């Protein structure tokens, strides 16, 4: 059928084009077939001359914590914790049907999705009616309630999209949440608020806030505020109304009527013993009026529920019905308190109707403490191996999604079988939960998260292999080596001839070092054109030999640098030329005075073997730089002032002075034209390799820590510290979820006068992908390979926590010490990671660290094939016609349905950090792909569940500021889209294959 002046939402890229209506979208994007009264239309009436108390029945269902996600759903292992999500949903639906006034909100789509699949069609219709009538309302709507400190923005967007898509497909517009709801995460990131605003949420509610911050806000009635969550996006694009809930997310004391609680029920028969209606009403009125003193309007919210409550919903609803009845009955006697069943969105609507101005906040809510010595800053680093595996899995998922698009239908079913990306997508979504990647779960739950990621990657490997076979025109077996970080790969260790496929998931060309475990002493390497590639063989380091634990037997590593085109692959060929002595590159004892390439020069102290300086040869900058490893002894909780120990959540050292692992390092150095490296051994449990590759503008520090010794029965929290000559004036900078950077100052909070009680832990902040020190002349940026905690406790100093091994629980519910071990590491976990250091002038530093951070997050995927490839094999491919501009990052490319793909493009620079890249950039979507024709384009909100031009949000007015209006920008054409600093734009593209 030929369509002109389309009725479809896909905007045509030509005047007329051929379109098949079926399957254009697999979700209704706000279309509704019948009249509904959900959302703001479903709210109960309030009374303007009274204090309206919005009672919000809810449950908080962790997607794993003390039990695995499966155990929580089924109600298994109740000896650990009594919790069964399937029974909660069964019971709530039953009770909602008994009284149309009742309301309930649900959050975790991962659980609801499972429950929904098990329901009969009649039950599904019943639930749809409850949703259409606003009696069951979804809030937040992501697959999980994500952590905010340790998650990367790309993974958060993905998990929100996954959950919200299911709700949209299942319930239409009535399934779309209006409110973001993060009642349990342990501190709140500005980037999360920015993302929620761009997803179309009208407001955001959370439960945890620093105890000093809460006290000040309660006094000044500032527990509800307007959060300006971006310094680059034009207001109100990233503005989000934010409310701090009064009781965390629990009911007021004395009013918990769950089977897990022991508060007295309402006994309202005067003929029976212990009639207590008058007492309950009196106590509740006092609680309500006290709470109202801390808020600005005649509306307050009460969360009536908590962890895994409502398994027997009748207990809650029977008592809430009575509470509403008897408290409201007092209005006839002059009471000015009105109770009603409500939801967060209904409460938010009343605050919006109040038409007030609200205090403005521009920083974030880190770090979080719930008492003077109880700073929740340990989890920034807890379970560092899981944190790294989650980050690798994110890279694998993006590669999998991209190759599903580029390889077409053959990727899902091809010569290697049936593959899918959804298994890994759901595993990654679960891993974003605030007790998953955060590292605050029990050990068996952490193992389950890792197992899910591994199983998801196995499914993706089939898809990736099928896609590469299709694109290369070869069905030769493809091998994956997932343990290259410890020099284990059976194929490269044994084979005399093999090829290496390098897939680059970035939209820019990449140069990347490859290190392969081998047993020969000399190899020839050629690229796809047959050109020789410079390579070198080094002996495997002692630390690698220690950490492998008989999982590999390579004596050497083959090192060379590869190049790969944007969104594409290249192929390299490796052949053994010598497998007998002489040995590979011989080490030199002691540190060389200098290693350098054309960009950087690195100096070492010959007496200590430690770093002593770093220079940028292009800009002629030089700083003093020393680096070493230290540990804090963890508090055991027997301090006279406080019994709080360090644990999975809490960081509490027993001294402000860390202990040095060693003042000197035993050193070996290797020099070659490919890489220069200095191997430092500080102790049997701490070592490092300092590497400078030939064409790199970054210095690599590969650290290995563990097993952390505990023979003194003392928990340890291990840091590396960089001490520089940069004059920082107590300032340092950390990123928020991998995107915008926030300024930090020692012993300071922007919105209240801090009384510092923990000089170390109270100055720690999450580092998701980078931190830096700077003055007027120099900026040292450290890019990390996972989320970690860090601080600057002395001028010119930056410390990053790498590993934690603790012997006590911190009394926050886990009831288990963070003392990781395994069959391979029975004496304690060994962790390996990398830091990347760059030195630049502050005005141009982002031009280096922004693309570097993306390369570390989305690193090339290596695949291997034994022997020769067939002559017809395509050795190079790019899915793009040309690389994207340097300021633009391709954030998402995934198959949406049969003929549509989801595309997100991101301007990766802030508005003030680069003279070259902090400016608008235009991209032509029609000239983007090399194998796809774009037939239609429509723009969506960030979470891809609303049309962008239909996304309407509540407008809020900040105090003491002129109202700023969002400036409207027009794209040059339908397919030419302009991105401004820090802007992410999401498109649904109708495509055909060339």
Helices and strands as residue ranges (DSSP letters): E 2-4, E 11-12, E 16-18, G 39-42, E 51-57, H 69-74, H 85-96, E 104-106, H 109-117, H 121-132, E 136-138, H 153-171, G 172-175, E 179-182, H 190-198, E 203-206, H 211-220, E 224-228, E 239-244, H 277-292, E 299-304, H 313-329, G 330-333, E 337-341, H 344-353, E 357-361, H 384-407, H 409-412, E 413-414, E 417-418, H 422-431, H 443-472, G 484-486, H 490-494, E 497-504, E 510-518, E 522-526, E 535-539, H 542-548, E 556-564, E 568-578, E 588-589, E 594-596, E 600-604, E 611-616, E 621-633, E 659-660, E 666-670, E 675-683, E 686-693, E 699-705, E 716-724, E 731-735, E 741-745, G 761-763, E 765-767, E 770-774, E 779-784, E 788-791, E 797-805, E 831-840, H 846-857, E 861-866, E 877-878, E 888-897, E 900-907, E 921-924, G 925-927, E 932-940, G 948-950, E 957-958, E 976-979, E 984-993
